[in-house]
Amino acid sequence: MNNDYPELDRFDRAILRVLAGDGRISITDLAREIGLSKSPTQARLRRLEKDGVITGYRALFDPIRLGLDHVSFVEVRLHDTREAALAEFNAAVTRIAEIEQVHLIAGNFDYLMKVRTQDMTDYRRVLAEKISTLPHVANTSTYVAMQAVKENALSDVI
């Protein structure tokens, strides 16, 4: 393992798995789940937070119940890929709420985005008014998701 990252033993990994399923679990219940007493469990949890392994806690929402069931994946090609242009694009893309994920890609295009909107009309507006106006965008290609077959939390690989 890389020395820049903390070593995680089976108890640490168990804590992460349990928290991925229920971030609001009490220390007492967490300790019971992983097979340690409360004090060492709490100390491990604090260490995982301090070391940056656990970066925060949040509520998860059902996008369908919020009316956001249209998912598109967008390939983005930039006309300038020097570091300054990438930095400018990166800063601007974080301000678009409908963009759920953005990844810099090694391949035939520069970025892959996951965009979540209400419907195709809403997506077309986001594409025209927001994505296409991002700095250095040369062109985009859109792929509409018909169904999410698997969307997992990291807990499946811990």
N, CA, C and O of each residue as an XYZ file, in Angstrom:
632
protein
N       0.849     -1.191      0.000
C       0.000      0.000      0.000
C       0.888      1.247      0.000
O       1.998      1.220      0.531
N       0.411      2.310     -0.581
C       1.121      3.581     -0.635
C       1.290      4.130      0.789
O       0.329      4.170      1.557
N       2.499      4.547      1.134
C       2.785      5.058      2.481
C       2.122      6.407      2.766
O       2.081      6.843      3.917
N       1.604      7.072      1.728
C       0.923      8.350      1.928
C      -0.469      8.169      2.519
O      -1.083      9.136      2.968
N      -0.964      6.949      2.523
C      -2.315      6.672      3.005
C      -2.251      5.807      4.251
O      -1.357      4.971      4.389
N      -3.199      6.006      5.157
C      -3.190      5.203      6.390
C      -3.506      3.745      6.090
O      -4.293      3.443      5.193
N      -2.886      2.844      6.846
C      -3.203      1.425      6.750
C      -4.577      1.195      7.391
O      -4.850      1.702      8.479
N      -5.411      0.452      6.732
C      -6.733      0.145      7.260
C      -6.802     -1.344      7.563
O      -6.576     -2.177      6.685
N      -7.116     -1.670      8.808
C      -7.256     -3.082      9.168
C      -8.718     -3.502      9.003
O      -9.547     -2.721      8.535
N      -9.023     -4.732      9.388
C     -10.376     -5.251      9.161
C     -11.428     -4.482      9.960
O     -12.569     -4.368      9.510
N     -11.072     -3.950     11.137
C     -12.031     -3.167     11.916
C     -12.314     -1.816     11.252
O     -13.457     -1.363     11.205
N     -11.257     -1.185     10.742
C     -11.436      0.087     10.025
C     -12.353     -0.114      8.821
O     -13.281      0.662      8.595
N     -12.080     -1.156      8.062
C     -12.897     -1.443      6.870
C     -14.334     -1.779      7.264
O     -15.275     -1.401      6.567
N     -14.502     -2.479      8.366
C     -15.854     -2.793      8.844
C     -16.593     -1.514      9.219
O     -17.776     -1.370      8.911
N     -15.907     -0.586      9.881
C     -16.519      0.708     10.221
C     -16.984      1.409      8.949
O     -18.105      1.914      8.892
N     -16.135      1.440      7.937
C     -16.477      2.110      6.684
C     -17.671      1.451      6.001
O     -18.556      2.141      5.495
N     -17.701      0.120      5.986
C     -18.825     -0.597      5.371
C     -20.140     -0.286      6.091
O     -21.156     -0.018      5.449
N     -20.115     -0.323      7.409
C     -21.331     -0.063      8.183
C     -21.788      1.383      7.969
O     -22.973      1.630      7.741
N     -20.864      2.331      8.040
C     -21.227      3.737      7.863
C     -21.738      4.037      6.456
O     -22.598      4.899      6.278
N     -21.212      3.330      5.459
C     -21.690      3.533      4.088
C     -23.159      3.142      3.975
O     -23.897      3.712      3.172
N     -23.581      2.173      4.778
C     -24.975      1.763      4.772
C     -25.852      2.593      5.681
O     -27.040      2.770      5.412
N     -25.269      3.113      6.771
C     -26.029      3.907      7.731
C     -25.099      4.898      8.414
O     -24.494      4.584      9.440
N     -24.985      6.083      7.850
C     -24.109      7.110      8.393
C     -24.596      7.707      9.693
O     -23.873      8.469     10.335
N     -25.820      7.373     10.097
C     -26.389      7.918     11.329
C     -26.393      6.901     12.472
O     -26.997      7.145     13.516
N     -25.730      5.772     12.280
C     -25.702      4.737     13.310
C     -25.012      5.266     14.566
O     -24.051      6.030     14.476
N     -25.496      4.864     15.722
C     -24.878      5.302     16.977
C     -23.546      4.575     17.178
O     -23.324      3.504     16.614
N     -22.677      5.160     17.978
C     -21.394      4.523     18.293
C     -21.632      3.162     18.944
O     -20.930      2.198     18.639
N     -22.601      3.082     19.824
C     -22.902      1.820     20.505
C     -23.287      0.740     19.495
O     -22.790     -0.384     19.569
N     -24.167      1.076     18.555
C     -24.589      0.104     17.545
C     -23.456     -0.205     16.570
O     -23.305     -1.347     16.138
N     -22.661      0.804     16.222
C     -21.513      0.587     15.344
C     -20.532     -0.375     15.999
O     -20.056     -1.311     15.358
N     -20.231     -0.149     17.270
C     -19.318     -1.025     18.010
C     -19.830     -2.461     18.008
O     -19.064     -3.402     17.798
N     -21.114     -2.621     18.241
C     -21.714     -3.959     18.249
C     -21.583     -4.607     16.866
O     -21.259     -5.790     16.758
N     -21.835     -3.831     15.819
C     -21.770     -4.353     14.440
C     -20.374     -4.842     14.076
O     -20.234     -5.864     13.404
N     -19.337     -4.124     14.510
C     -17.970     -4.492     14.101
C     -17.269     -5.403     15.099
O     -16.194     -5.927     14.808
N     -17.866     -5.596     16.275
C     -17.291     -6.519     17.250
C     -16.213     -5.929     18.139
O     -15.322     -6.646     18.594
N     -16.285     -4.629     18.391
C     -15.367     -3.967     19.327
C     -16.201     -3.265     20.398
O     -17.413     -3.107     20.253
N     -15.536     -2.850     21.467
C     -16.244     -2.063     22.478
C     -16.356     -0.622     21.991
O     -15.754     -0.238     20.988
N     -17.138      0.161     22.721
C     -17.463      1.523     22.303
C     -16.233      2.440     22.219
O     -16.077      3.164     21.235
N     -15.363      2.419     23.231
C     -14.209      3.343     23.248
C     -13.256      3.135     22.076
O     -12.923      4.110     21.401
N     -12.798      1.901     21.798
C     -11.913      1.740     20.644
C     -12.611      2.045     19.314
O     -11.976      2.526     18.375
N     -13.908      1.769     19.233
C     -14.649      2.089     18.007
C     -14.676      3.592     17.796
O     -14.447      4.077     16.688
N     -14.956      4.327     18.866
C     -15.004      5.783     18.769
C     -13.626      6.356     18.413
O     -13.530      7.292     17.619
N     -12.573      5.799     18.994
C     -11.209      6.257     18.687
C     -10.866      5.984     17.219
O     -10.265      6.826     16.552
N     -11.242      4.828     16.729
C     -10.985      4.499     15.321
C     -11.761      5.430     14.393
O     -11.231      5.895     13.383
N     -13.016      5.698     14.741
C     -13.836      6.588     13.935
C     -13.215      7.980     13.876
O     -13.131      8.575     12.802
N     -12.784      8.498     15.008
C     -12.133      9.821     15.037
C     -10.863      9.834     14.192
O     -10.599     10.801     13.476
N     -10.060      8.738     14.276
C      -8.829      8.652     13.481
C      -9.149      8.624     11.989
O      -8.474      9.285     11.200
N     -10.165      7.868     11.596
C     -10.554      7.813     10.180
C     -11.006      9.178      9.679
O     -10.744      9.532      8.530
N     -11.676      9.941     10.521
C     -12.076     11.305     10.160
C     -10.864     12.225     10.093
O     -10.714     12.987      9.138
N      -9.999     12.157     11.103
C      -8.807     13.020     11.159
C      -7.873     12.751      9.983
O      -7.291     13.679      9.420
N      -7.731     11.469      9.613
C      -6.840     11.092      8.508
C      -7.443     11.372      7.130
O      -6.781     11.181      6.111
N      -8.702     11.825      7.100
C      -9.326     12.154      5.824
C      -9.887     10.963      5.074
O     -10.277     11.090      3.914
N      -9.933      9.800      5.722
C     -10.544      8.639      5.077
C     -12.053      8.863      5.012
O     -12.679      8.616      3.981
N     -12.627      9.327      6.105
C     -14.032      9.751      6.131
C     -14.022     11.256      5.938
O     -13.482     11.995      6.761
N     -14.621     11.700      4.850
C     -14.568     13.126      4.514
C     -15.825     13.882      4.895
O     -15.861     15.107      4.778
N     -16.860     13.183      5.351
C     -18.080     13.866      5.754
C     -19.245     12.906      5.784
O     -19.106     11.721      5.483
N     -20.385     13.431      6.149
C     -21.630     12.674      6.228
C     -22.690     13.488      5.514
O     -22.691     14.717      5.578
N     -23.599     12.793      4.830
C     -24.643     13.519      4.120
C     -25.883     12.664      3.954
O     -25.845     11.443      4.103
N     -26.960     13.319      3.650
C     -28.202     12.622      3.338
C     -28.205     12.284      1.850
O     -27.730     13.067      1.027
N     -28.733     11.132      1.519
C     -28.885     10.730      0.122
C     -30.353     10.910     -0.260
O     -31.249     10.624      0.534
N     -30.586     11.381     -1.465
C     -31.935     11.650     -1.931
C     -32.273     10.738     -3.092
O     -31.389     10.304     -3.830
N     -33.554     10.450     -3.251
C     -34.023      9.688     -4.394
C     -34.310     10.679     -5.517
O     -35.290     11.420     -5.445
N     -33.468     10.706     -6.558
C     -33.661     11.698     -7.622
C     -34.988     11.527     -8.360
O     -35.543     12.504     -8.862
N     -35.496     10.309     -8.431
C     -36.766     10.078     -9.118
C     -37.901     10.796     -8.369
O     -38.749     11.440     -8.986
N     -37.904     10.677     -7.047
C     -38.951     11.324     -6.242
C     -38.827     12.847     -6.278
O     -39.781     13.564     -5.978
N     -37.651     13.325     -6.647
C     -37.448     14.774     -6.776
C     -37.709     15.261     -8.200
O     -37.517     16.438     -8.506
N     -38.148     14.347     -9.067
C     -38.449     14.723    -10.446
C     -37.219     14.880    -11.310
O     -37.264     15.579    -12.322
N     -36.122     14.248    -10.937
C     -34.873     14.365    -11.693
C     -34.469     12.994    -12.236
O     -33.404     12.473    -11.908
N     -35.337     12.421    -13.070
C     -35.081     11.061    -13.530
C     -34.478     10.978    -14.927
O     -34.333      9.880    -15.465
N     -34.127     12.101    -15.520
C     -33.486     12.101    -16.833
C     -31.972     12.192    -16.640
O     -31.467     13.194    -16.135
N     -31.255     11.153    -17.040
C     -29.796     11.113    -16.894
C     -29.151     11.066    -18.270
O     -29.510     10.245    -19.114
N     -28.203     11.952    -18.478
C     -27.424     11.968    -19.711
C     -25.947     11.922    -19.362
O     -25.508     12.468    -18.349
N     -25.198     11.263    -20.221
C     -23.746     11.286    -20.125
C     -23.255     12.105    -21.308
O     -23.673     11.889    -22.446
N     -22.371     13.038    -21.029
C     -21.938     13.984    -22.046
C     -20.429     13.919    -22.201
O     -19.677     14.134    -21.251
N     -20.006     13.617    -23.419
C     -18.584     13.723    -23.754
C     -18.324     15.172    -24.136
O     -19.080     15.768    -24.902
N     -17.260     15.725    -23.600
C     -16.909     17.113    -23.899
C     -15.493     17.145    -24.459
O     -14.558     16.595    -23.877
N     -15.365     17.802    -25.600
C     -14.050     18.048    -26.181
C     -13.762     19.539    -26.059
O     -14.612     20.380    -26.353
N     -12.552     19.845    -25.622
C     -12.133     21.244    -25.508
C     -11.265     21.605    -26.696
O     -10.600     20.743    -27.270
N     -11.269     22.865    -27.065
C     -10.373     23.308    -28.140
C      -9.007     23.709    -27.602
O      -8.096     23.978    -28.385
N      -8.846     23.754    -26.288
C      -7.571     24.078    -25.656
C      -7.437     23.193    -24.421
O      -8.298     23.222    -23.542
N      -6.360     22.405    -24.347
C      -6.190     21.501    -23.202
C      -4.918     21.799    -22.413
O      -4.393     20.934    -21.711
N      -4.435     23.021    -22.534
C      -3.315     23.405    -21.683
C      -3.808     23.543    -20.248
O      -5.006     23.702    -20.015
N      -2.904     23.484    -19.300
C      -3.281     23.475    -17.874
C      -4.179     24.646    -17.478
O      -5.123     24.464    -16.709
N      -3.904     25.821    -17.981
C      -4.725     26.990    -17.623
C      -6.155     26.814    -18.125
O      -7.104     27.169    -17.426
N      -6.318     26.274    -19.321
C      -7.653     26.053    -19.876
C      -8.397     24.983    -19.081
O      -9.584     25.133    -18.791
N      -7.708     23.918    -18.733
C      -8.333     22.866    -17.921
C      -8.774     23.419    -16.577
O      -9.873     23.120    -16.110
N      -7.922     24.223    -15.954
C      -8.264     24.809    -14.655
C      -9.482     25.729    -14.770
O     -10.351     25.726    -13.897
N      -9.541     26.501    -15.831
C     -10.678     27.400    -16.043
C     -11.969     26.598    -16.247
O     -13.008     26.930    -15.676
N     -11.896     25.542    -17.063
C     -13.052     24.675    -17.279
C     -13.474     24.019    -15.970
O     -14.657     24.015    -15.629
N     -12.514     23.466    -15.237
C     -12.810     22.781    -13.965
C     -13.530     23.702    -12.988
O     -14.497     23.293    -12.345
N     -13.071     24.928    -12.876
C     -13.698     25.874    -11.952
C     -15.124     26.205    -12.387
O     -16.024     26.294    -11.552
N     -15.329     26.387    -13.680
C     -16.650     26.766    -14.179
C     -17.652     25.619    -14.073
O     -18.820     25.850    -13.759
N     -17.217     24.402    -14.328
C     -18.144     23.267    -14.350
C     -18.699     22.959    -12.960
O     -19.798     22.416    -12.843
N     -17.964     23.295    -11.921
C     -18.433     23.019    -10.562
C     -19.630     23.889    -10.174
O     -20.312     23.603     -9.190
N     -19.882     24.942    -10.939
C     -20.980     25.853    -10.623
C     -22.309     25.464    -11.285
O     -23.304     26.171    -11.127
N     -22.334     24.370    -12.008
C     -23.562     23.943    -12.682
C     -24.194     22.823    -11.869
O     -23.676     21.708    -11.825
N     -25.300     23.121    -11.236
C     -25.938     22.193    -10.297
C     -26.390     20.897    -10.964
O     -26.346     19.840    -10.334
N     -26.815     20.954    -12.201
C     -27.342     19.766    -12.880
C     -26.262     18.735    -13.211
O     -26.568     17.575    -13.490
N     -25.001     19.161    -13.179
C     -23.903     18.235    -13.459
C     -23.560     17.510    -12.170
O     -23.086     18.111    -11.207
N     -23.809     16.203    -12.170
C     -23.627     15.387    -10.978
C     -22.181     14.910    -10.826
O     -21.662     14.831     -9.713
N     -21.544     14.598    -11.938
C     -20.158     14.120    -11.912
C     -19.426     14.646    -13.136
O     -20.021     14.835    -14.197
N     -18.126     14.882    -12.978
C     -17.270     15.293    -14.090
C     -15.940     14.579    -13.940
O     -15.336     14.591    -12.868
N     -15.491     13.961    -15.011
C     -14.223     13.228    -14.987
C     -13.364     13.660    -16.176
O     -13.839     13.698    -17.311
N     -12.107     13.982    -15.911
C     -11.134     14.216    -16.965
C     -10.739     12.847    -17.497
O     -10.386     11.960    -16.720
N     -10.796     12.665    -18.810
C     -10.642     11.355    -19.436
C      -9.402     11.320    -20.322
O      -9.071     12.297    -20.993
N      -8.728     10.182    -20.309
C      -7.665      9.930    -21.287
C      -8.307      9.148    -22.424
O      -8.624      7.969    -22.265
N      -8.498      9.782    -23.548
C      -9.181      9.110    -24.652
C      -9.465     10.068    -25.785
O      -8.739     11.041    -25.990
N     -10.542      9.783    -26.532
C     -10.890     10.576    -27.712
C     -11.626     11.866    -27.381
O     -11.912     12.658    -28.280
N     -11.933     12.088    -26.131
C     -12.552     13.330    -25.689
C     -11.889     13.707    -24.372
O     -11.088     12.938    -23.842
N     -12.211     14.872    -23.844
C     -11.491     15.382    -22.682
C     -12.202     15.142    -21.350
O     -11.555     14.822    -20.353
N     -13.523     15.292    -21.326
C     -14.288     15.141    -20.087
C     -15.512     14.278    -20.335
O     -16.076     14.261    -21.429
N     -15.909     13.556    -19.283
C     -17.181     12.842    -19.289
C     -17.995     13.357    -18.111
O     -17.518     13.381    -16.976
N     -19.232     13.771    -18.393
C     -20.107     14.330    -17.362
C     -21.351     13.464    -17.215
O     -21.849     12.890    -18.183
N     -21.831     13.385    -15.996
C     -23.150     12.809    -15.731
C     -24.055     13.978    -15.373
O     -23.796     14.708    -14.415
N     -25.117     14.148    -16.150
C     -26.018     15.279    -15.990
C     -27.407     14.753    -15.635
O     -27.921     13.848    -16.291
N     -28.003     15.320    -14.603
C     -29.326     14.879    -14.164
C     -30.293     16.059    -14.266
O     -30.059     17.122    -13.690
N     -31.390     15.849    -15.014
C     -32.405     16.885    -15.210
C     -33.804     16.267    -15.117
O     -33.953     15.060    -14.926
N     -34.823     17.117    -15.256
C     -36.211     16.642    -15.173
C     -36.619     15.835    -16.399
O     -37.270     14.797    -16.282
N     -36.234     16.319    -17.564
C     -36.661     15.680    -18.811
C     -35.762     16.167    -19.942
O     -34.816     16.921    -19.715
N     -36.064     15.730    -21.161
C     -35.241     16.096    -22.314
C     -35.275     17.598    -22.571
O     -34.252     18.176    -22.939
N     -36.404     18.234    -22.390
C     -36.501     19.681    -22.585
C     -35.578     20.417    -21.619
O     -34.865     21.342    -22.007
N     -35.599     20.004    -20.386
C     -34.730     20.605    -19.371
C     -33.269     20.340    -19.713
O     -32.434     21.232    -19.573
N     -32.947     19.120    -20.161
C     -31.565     18.804    -20.540
C     -31.100     19.689    -21.699
O     -29.985     20.211    -21.676
N     -31.953     19.855    -22.707
C     -31.579     20.682    -23.862
C     -31.256     22.113    -23.421
O     -30.334     22.737    -23.946
N     -32.030     22.630    -22.443
C     -31.766     23.971    -21.910
C     -30.411     24.016    -21.205
O     -29.628     24.942    -21.414
N     -30.140     23.012    -20.369
C     -28.866     22.959    -19.635
C     -27.697     22.857    -20.621
O     -26.675     23.524    -20.458
N     -27.860     22.021    -21.635
C     -26.805     21.876    -22.633
C     -26.551     23.189    -23.368
O     -25.403     23.611    -23.514
N     -27.607     23.826    -23.824
C     -27.460     25.054    -24.620
C     -26.997     26.245    -23.799
O     -26.136     27.008    -24.236
N     -27.568     26.407    -22.609
C     -27.312     27.613    -21.832
C     -26.162     27.490    -20.844
O     -25.606     28.501    -20.415
N     -25.801     26.274    -20.479
C     -24.775     26.113    -19.453
C     -23.561     25.331    -19.948
O     -22.445     25.850    -19.929
N     -23.762     24.105    -20.384
C     -22.620     23.261    -20.763
C     -21.904     23.810    -21.989
O     -20.677     23.915    -21.991
N     -22.646     24.160    -23.023
C     -22.020     24.648    -24.261
C     -21.333     25.991    -24.090
O     -20.495     26.366    -24.910
N     -21.676     26.718    -23.036
C     -21.048     28.021    -22.813
C     -19.865     27.945    -21.846
O     -19.264     28.969    -21.522
N     -19.530     26.739    -21.385
C     -18.361     26.587    -20.515
C     -17.098     26.986    -21.276
O     -17.053     26.872    -22.501
N     -16.080     27.450    -20.568
C     -14.846     27.879    -21.241
C     -14.198     26.748    -22.037
O     -14.067     25.625    -21.551
N     -13.797     27.064    -23.267
C     -12.989     26.203    -24.124
C     -13.721     24.994    -24.695
O     -13.071     24.106    -25.247
N     -15.041     24.924    -24.586
C     -15.781     23.790    -25.146
C     -15.796     23.897    -26.665
O     -16.229     24.901    -27.230
N     -15.311     22.836    -27.315
C     -15.332     22.773    -28.779
C     -16.596     22.063    -29.248
O     -17.285     22.549    -30.145
N     -16.907     20.904    -28.642
C     -18.134     20.194    -28.981
C     -18.481     19.182    -27.902
O     -17.669     18.854    -27.037
N     -19.716     18.699    -27.982
C     -20.214     17.725    -27.018
C     -20.933     16.605    -27.753
O     -21.407     16.784    -28.875
N     -21.007     15.458    -27.112
C     -21.830     14.335    -27.582
C     -22.606     13.825    -26.382
O     -22.045     13.631    -25.304
N     -23.898     13.610    -26.577
C     -24.769     13.212    -25.482
C     -25.252     11.780    -25.659
O     -25.589     11.351    -26.763
N     -25.279     11.050    -24.545
C     -25.825      9.698    -24.492
C     -26.854      9.684    -23.373
O     -26.524      9.962    -22.220
N     -28.093      9.362    -23.703
C     -29.167      9.356    -22.714
C     -29.268      7.972    -22.097
O     -29.357      6.967    -22.803
N     -29.254      7.930    -20.765
C     -29.393      6.658    -20.052
C     -30.861      6.256    -20.044
O     -31.735      7.060    -19.718
N     -31.122      5.005    -20.405
C     -32.495      4.502    -20.387
C     -32.844      3.903    -19.033
O     -33.998      3.945    -18.608
N     -31.839      3.342    -18.352
C     -32.084      2.712    -17.057
C     -30.759      2.618    -16.313
O     -29.726      2.316    -16.911
N     -30.787      2.874    -15.018
C     -29.611      2.647    -14.171
C     -29.655      1.182    -13.739
O     -30.554      0.771    -13.006
N     -28.693      0.409    -14.191
C     -28.650     -1.010    -13.872
C     -27.930     -1.239    -12.547
O     -28.310     -2.117    -11.774
N     -26.883     -0.440    -12.285
C     -26.124     -0.567    -11.039
C     -25.564      0.788    -10.675
O     -24.846      1.412    -11.456
N     -25.900      1.234     -9.478
C     -25.329      2.453     -8.912
C     -25.018      2.127     -7.455
O     -25.921      2.041     -6.622
N     -23.756      1.950     -7.161
C     -23.375      1.513     -5.819
C     -22.542      2.552     -5.086
O     -21.877      3.402     -5.678
N     -22.614      2.438     -3.785
C     -21.715      3.215     -2.936
C     -20.384      2.478     -2.882
O     -20.294      1.315     -3.273
N     -19.375      3.145     -2.406
C     -18.050      2.569     -2.278
C     -18.035      1.376     -1.334
O     -17.090      0.588     -1.349
N     -19.057      1.236     -0.526
C     -19.086      0.159      0.467
C     -18.948     -1.227     -0.162
O     -18.519     -2.167      0.507
N     -19.300     -1.362     -1.419
C     -19.191     -2.672     -2.082
C     -17.749     -3.093     -2.345
O     -17.489     -4.277     -2.560
N     -16.807     -2.151     -2.332
C     -15.418     -2.504     -2.632
C     -14.513     -2.436     -1.410
O     -13.328     -2.755     -1.500
N     -15.053     -2.028     -0.279
C     -14.240     -1.900      0.929
C     -14.071     -3.254      1.567
O     -13.416     -3.371      2.603
